Amino acid sequence: MLVKICGITRMADAEVAVRAGAEALGFVLWPESPRFIDASRARTIVSSLPPFVTPVGVFVNQPIEVVRKIAGLVGLGAIQLHGDESPSYASEVARPIVKALSLEAAAADGEVDRWPERVVLLLDAHDPARRGGTGRTIDWSVAARVAARRRTILAGGLTPENVAEAIARVKPFGIDVSSGVESSPGVKDRALIEALFEAVHAISHDPARS
């Protein structure tokens, strides 16, 4: 189970997440987000990450030239598109792609099939202003139908309290958690991060729920 902790803005939070077992860290490089981190600070954190922890840059409707420049500067391992980007836009990105879709969009006829298999889909609550990190859960039964068809990352209101049930019901390729392990936007809570991973590890060792 891949676990991505998103909205990292502080070195200390990155270190806690990595020690707990995060395989990916998300850096929101969209200036309108309350979890925005500038490229210089993100680069400093990314340069300290151990091997096999993937730094993921989150972008929202930004020019492809900007995405490429920031990705190179920061040293991103993957790009997460969290806006209204098209498959043709994604094809111009030479890094692994995660494409965020609202559950409503993913449920629409043909929408999932528009995206090539190399793109990992991320299902999140719809919010045209904040574009994620809302703390709202989505319909896990619908998400499960998408996850059964292709690699899918589940997001949207995941917490230490509900993550085990979410994983058991959706069976996603991975999970993406931001507000569920925060004390405030962009400030992670060590105890919540550790509790989240305890819950994930527990379900991985419980055949009845995995």
Buried (B, 14 or more C-beta within 10 A) or exposed (E): BBBBBBBBBBEEBBBBBBEBBBBBBBBBBBEEBEBBBEBEBBBEBBEEBEEEBBBBBBBBEBEEEEBBEBBEBBEBBBBBBBBEBEEEBBEEBEBBBBBBBBBEBBBEEEBBEEBEEEBBBBBBBBEEEBBBBBBEBBBBEBBBBBBEEBBBBBBBBBBBEBBBBBBBBBBBBBBBBBBBBBEEBBEBBBEBBBBBBBBBBEBEEEEEEE
